[in-house]
Amino acid sequence: MSRINVLGTGIVGTAAAYDLARRGHEVRVADADPEAAARCGEALGLPHTTVDATDGGAVAGFLDGLDALVSAVPYGHGAAVAAAAVTAGCHYLDFGGNPSVVAAQLTLDGPARAAGVAVVPDCGLAPGFANVLTFSAVERLGDGPVDEVRLRVGGLPVRPEGALGYQLAFSPGGLINEYDEPCEVLVDGAYATVEPLTGFEEVEWEGWGPLEAFHTAGGSSSLPRLFEGRVRDLDYKTLRYPGHGRIVRAMRELGLFSEEPVDAGGTAVSPRAVLAERLAARLPGGAPDVVLLRAWAAAERGGERRAAGYQMEDRHDGRFSAMARTTAFPTTALAHLLATGGLTAAGAATMDATVSAGDLLPALEGSGIAVEAWAP
């Protein structure tokens, strides 16, 4: 089979390596932390090495001869690693989530086309899989304008603890980023941004609700640009247990998301760095979780309202968390398609502009992720 490496051996990177090996690919894993790389490699029976994403030479060596790379390193390294993959002539996929970094990666479109490889940021759950499903929902409505497109996605502990009712499912830095960056939407058919941690609404979900939903960054990915002028209103909101969003909003209003150092008793400290450390140290993790997803579109057709969409409810499978599964496995399904020629693509584009639900859903068979048709 193909050679597909994984750079970054955290929770999601480990799940990605597992699924690629399950599919029969030749997989090698790497991390800047040699102990983390060893843990992942030994747990999965895969070769492992130490690679710092900031070391261009080490990254180039890790990419040599690959068919594809799945990058699970912090989003700040995404542009440089993607460029290295293009130079090495291998497909590149990552879990994205930061609009500024993704914009930089998309400038690699010309070089990627010339190299005959695909650069696909914003894979994973949301951005990623949810957006592919949303694109399909719009297509199911047929030609014509669309009134609304909505995405509601969240990873939740099965048994919430503490005032936040949340457990850490991925990097605290990535979590803060989602709560701090501008949120891309469509309003009256035009591209716009709104503040994160706003637009609160109640969501009923049998077995889990009521929940709250609010604007967060990154989840809409390229959909606002792709649908501008065709869709009237589009937004992405994160699902949490009630009360979570307003507590986090208070943290933001107090300046705890700021990266600018402040004087604290004569010592210069970054509020964001302290917050990230406290989240990592104090939030629970590893307990059974659930990922909930709804993505739908609605429009008027023939004088009647029509809606089309999808729903997913995924649980911890005893080995990997629902968040790790639903982030990693759609990405590895796409990596499999690209590396084996099941899908031909070259250039730089987000996941929703690279693969259709019609191609991706069959490639997910065997992963345990189940999606059903749903509409409000």
C-alpha positions in Angstrom: 0.0 0.0 0.0 1.0 3.7 0.1 3.4 5.4 2.5 1.5 7.9 4.7 3.3 9.4 7.7 1.8 11.2 10.7 3.5 14.2 12.2 2.3 14.9 15.8 1.4 12.1 18.1 -1.2 13.6 20.4 -4.7 12.2 20.9 -5.8 12.9 17.3 -2.5 12.1 15.6 -2.4 8.7 17.3 -6.0 7.9 16.2 -5.0 9.0 12.6 -2.0 6.7 12.7 -4.1 3.8 13.9 -6.7 4.2 11.2 -4.1 4.5 8.4 -2.3 1.3 9.6 -5.7 -0.4 9.9 -6.2 0.4 6.2 -3.0 -1.4 5.4 -0.7 1.7 4.7 2.9 1.9 5.6 2.9 4.4 8.4 5.6 6.1 10.5 4.9 8.5 13.3 6.9 11.5 14.6 6.7 14.1 17.3 9.0 16.8 18.7 8.7 15.0 22.0 10.6 11.7 21.7 8.6 10.2 24.6 5.3 11.0 22.9 6.5 9.6 19.6 7.7 6.4 21.4 4.4 6.0 23.2 2.4 6.3 20.0 4.7 4.1 18.0 4.9 1.3 20.6 1.2 1.4 21.3 0.4 0.9 17.6 3.4 -1.2 16.7 4.7 1.5 14.2 8.1 2.9 13.6 8.6 6.3 15.3 11.1 9.1 15.3 11.7 12.6 16.7 10.9 15.5 14.4 10.5 19.1 15.4 8.1 20.9 13.0 10.3 24.0 13.2 13.3 22.1 11.9 13.0 22.3 8.1 15.7 19.7 7.4 14.1 17.2 9.8 10.7 17.7 8.3 12.1 17.3 4.8 13.7 14.0 5.7 10.5 12.8 7.3 8.6 13.6 4.1 11.0 12.0 1.7 9.4 9.3 -0.5 5.9 9.7 1.0 2.6 9.6 -0.8 0.9 11.7 1.9 1.4 13.4 5.2 -1.2 13.9 7.9 -0.1 16.8 10.1 -1.3 16.9 13.7 1.1 19.6 14.9 -0.1 22.9 16.4 -1.8 25.0 13.7 0.9 27.7 13.8 3.3 25.3 12.0 0.7 24.5 9.3 1.9 26.8 6.5 5.6 25.8 6.7 4.9 22.1 6.9 2.4 22.3 4.0 5.0 24.1 1.9 7.6 21.4 2.7 5.1 18.7 1.6 4.6 20.4 -1.7 8.4 20.5 -2.2 8.6 16.8 -1.3 5.8 16.0 -3.8 3.4 14.4 -1.3 -0.2 15.1 -0.4 -0.7 17.2 2.7 -3.7 17.1 5.1 -4.2 18.8 8.5 -6.9 19.6 11.0 -6.8 23.3 10.5 -9.1 25.6 12.4 -7.3 28.9 12.2 -8.5 31.0 9.3 -5.3 33.0 8.9 -3.1 29.9 8.7 -5.5 28.3 6.3 -5.4 31.4 4.1 -1.6 31.2 3.9 -1.8 27.5 3.0 -4.2 28.2 0.2 -1.6 30.4 -1.5 0.2 27.1 -2.2 -2.4 26.3 -4.9 -0.2 27.0 -7.9 2.9 25.1 -6.6 0.8 22.2 -5.4 -0.9 21.9 -8.9 2.6 22.0 -10.5 3.7 19.3 -8.2 0.6 17.2 -8.8 -0.3 17.0 -5.1 -3.2 18.2 -2.9 -2.8 20.5 0.1 -5.9 20.1 2.2 -6.1 22.1 5.4 -9.3 22.2 7.5 -9.8 18.4 7.6 -11.2 16.6 10.6 -14.6 17.1 12.3 -15.3 20.9 12.0 -13.8 22.3 10.1 -13.8 19.3 7.8 -16.3 16.5 7.8 -19.2 18.8 8.9 -18.5 21.1 6.0 -18.5 18.3 3.5 -21.9 17.2 4.8 -23.1 20.7 4.6 -22.0 21.1 1.0 -24.0 17.9 0.2 -27.1 19.2 2.0 -27.0 22.3 -0.2 -26.6 20.2 -3.3 -29.6 18.1 -2.3 -31.8 21.1 -2.5 -31.0 21.5 -6.2 -30.4 24.7 -8.2 -31.5 28.0 -6.9 -30.9 30.3 -3.9 -30.7 28.9 -0.4 -32.3 30.6 2.6 -30.1 29.2 5.4 -27.2 26.9 6.1 -26.5 25.9 9.7 -23.8 23.8 11.4 -24.1 22.8 15.1 -21.2 20.7 16.3 -19.8 19.9 19.7 -17.7 17.4 21.7 -19.1 16.8 25.2 -18.2 14.7 28.2 -20.9 12.0 28.8 -20.9 13.0 32.5 -20.1 16.7 32.8 -18.1 17.9 35.8 -17.5 21.4 37.2 -18.8 24.8 36.2 -17.6 24.5 32.6 -19.2 21.0 32.1 -16.3 20.3 29.7 -13.3 18.0 29.4 -10.2 18.8 27.3 -10.4 16.9 24.1 -7.5 18.6 22.2 -4.9 21.3 22.6 -5.9 24.1 25.0 -4.3 26.5 22.6 -6.5 25.4 19.8 -9.6 25.6 22.1 -8.7 29.2 23.1 -8.2 30.1 19.4 -11.8 28.9 18.6 -13.1 31.1 21.3 -11.1 34.2 20.3 -10.9 34.6 16.5 -13.5 36.3 14.3 -16.3 33.9 13.2 -17.0 33.8 9.4 -20.6 33.8 8.4 -23.0 34.9 5.7 -25.6 37.6 6.4 -28.1 38.6 3.7 -25.9 36.8 1.2 -22.7 38.7 2.0 -19.6 37.5 3.8 -19.2 38.9 7.3 -17.6 38.1 10.6 -19.1 38.1 14.1 -17.6 38.1 17.5 -17.0 34.6 19.1 -19.0 33.6 22.2 -22.1 35.5 20.9 -25.4 34.4 19.3 -26.5 32.1 22.1 -29.4 29.7 21.4 -30.9 26.7 23.0 -30.7 23.4 21.2 -32.8 20.3 22.0 -31.2 17.0 21.5 -32.8 13.8 22.7 -30.6 12.2 25.4 -28.3 15.2 25.7 -30.4 18.5 25.7 -31.1 21.1 26.3 -27.7 22.3 25.1 -26.5 25.8 24.2 -24.9 26.8 20.9 -22.8 29.9 20.2 -20.5 31.3 17.5 -16.9 30.0 17.5 -14.1 30.5 14.9 -12.9 28.2 12.2 -15.8 25.8 11.9 -17.4 27.3 8.8 -14.1 27.0 7.0 -14.4 28.0 3.3 -18.2 27.7 3.2 -19.0 31.4 3.5 -16.7 32.2 0.5 -18.0 29.2 -1.5 -21.6 30.1 -1.0 -21.5 33.9 -1.0 -24.3 35.3 -3.2 -26.1 31.9 -3.2 -26.9 31.4 0.5 -28.7 34.1 2.4 -27.6 33.2 6.0 -24.9 30.8 7.1 -23.4 30.2 10.5 -21.4 27.7 12.5 -22.0 27.3 16.3 -20.4 25.1 18.9 -22.6 22.9 21.2 -21.9 22.9 24.9 -23.8 22.2 28.1 -25.7 25.3 29.3 -23.6 28.0 31.1 -20.3 27.1 29.5 -20.2 29.8 26.9 -20.9 32.7 29.2 -18.2 31.7 31.6 -15.6 31.5 28.8 -16.9 34.8 27.5 -16.2 36.4 30.9 -12.6 35.0 30.7 -12.2 36.7 27.3 -13.6 40.0 28.5 -11.2 40.0 31.4 -8.3 39.7 28.9 -7.3 36.2 29.7 -7.0 35.3 26.0 -4.4 38.0 25.4 -0.9 37.0 24.4 0.6 40.3 25.4 2.6 40.0 28.6 1.4 41.8 31.6 3.1 42.7 34.8 2.2 40.3 37.6 4.1 41.2 40.8 7.2 42.2 38.8 7.1 39.2 36.4 5.9 39.6 32.8 3.5 36.8 32.0 1.2 36.1 29.1 -2.4 35.7 30.2 -3.1 33.2 27.4 -0.1 31.1 28.3 -1.3 30.9 31.9 -4.8 30.1 30.9 -3.7 27.4 28.5 -1.6 25.9 31.3 -4.5 26.0 33.8 -6.9 24.4 31.3 -4.4 21.6 30.6 -3.8 21.1 34.3 -7.3 21.5 35.7 -9.8 20.3 33.1 -10.7 16.6 33.2 -9.8 14.4 30.3 -10.0 10.9 29.0 -13.5 10.1 30.3 -16.2 8.8 27.9 -17.3 11.5 25.5 -19.8 12.1 22.7 -19.6 14.2 19.5 -22.9 15.6 18.2 -23.2 17.0 14.8 -26.1 18.6 12.8 -25.6 20.3 9.4 -28.5 21.4 7.3 -29.7 23.7 4.6 -33.2 25.1 3.8 -34.7 26.8 0.8 -38.0 27.6 -0.8 -38.8 25.4 -3.7 -42.1 25.4 -5.6 -43.6 27.7 -3.0 -42.8 25.3 -0.1 -39.9 25.2 2.4 -37.5 22.3 1.8 -34.7 21.2 4.1 -31.9 18.7 3.8 -29.2 17.7 6.2 -27.3 15.2 8.3 -27.0 14.2 11.9 -24.3 12.2 13.7 -23.9 11.0 17.3 -20.6 9.3 18.0 -19.4 7.8 21.3 -16.0 6.8 22.7 -15.3 3.3 21.3 -13.2 2.1 24.3 -10.0 2.9 22.5 -10.3 6.4 21.2 -12.5 9.3 22.2 -15.4 10.4 20.0 -13.5 13.6 19.4 -10.4 11.9 18.3 -12.3 9.4 16.1 -14.5 12.0 14.4 -11.5 14.4 13.8 -9.0 11.8 12.7 -11.0 9.2 10.7 -12.5 11.6 8.1 -9.0 12.9 7.4 -7.5 9.5 7.1 -10.3 8.4 4.8 -9.4 11.3 2.5 -5.7 10.6 2.8 -6.5 7.0 1.8 -8.4 8.2 -1.3 -5.7 10.6 -2.4 -2.8 8.2 -1.8 -4.4 5.2 -3.5 -5.8 7.2 -6.5 -9.4 6.7 -5.4 -9.7 10.5 -5.7 -7.6 12.6 -8.0 -6.9 16.1 -6.8 -4.1 18.7 -7.0 -3.8 22.2 -5.7 -4.7 23.8 -2.4 -8.3 23.7 -1.1 -10.1 23.0 2.1 -11.8 19.6 2.7 -15.2 20.7 1.6 -13.8 21.9 -1.8 -11.8 18.7 -2.3 -14.0 15.8 -1.6 -17.8 15.1 -1.8 -19.9 13.3 0.7 -20.6 10.8 -2.0 -16.9 9.8 -2.0 -16.1 10.4 1.6 -18.9 8.5 3.3 -18.1 5.2 1.6 -14.5 5.6 2.5 -15.5 5.9 6.2 -17.0 2.4 6.2 -15.3 0.3 8.8 -14.5 3.3 11.0 -17.7 3.0 13.1 -18.7 6.5 12.3 -22.4 6.6 11.3 -24.3 9.5 9.7 -28.0 9.7 9.1 -30.2 12.0 7.1 -31.8 14.7 9.2 -33.6 18.0 8.7 -35.4 20.4 11.1 
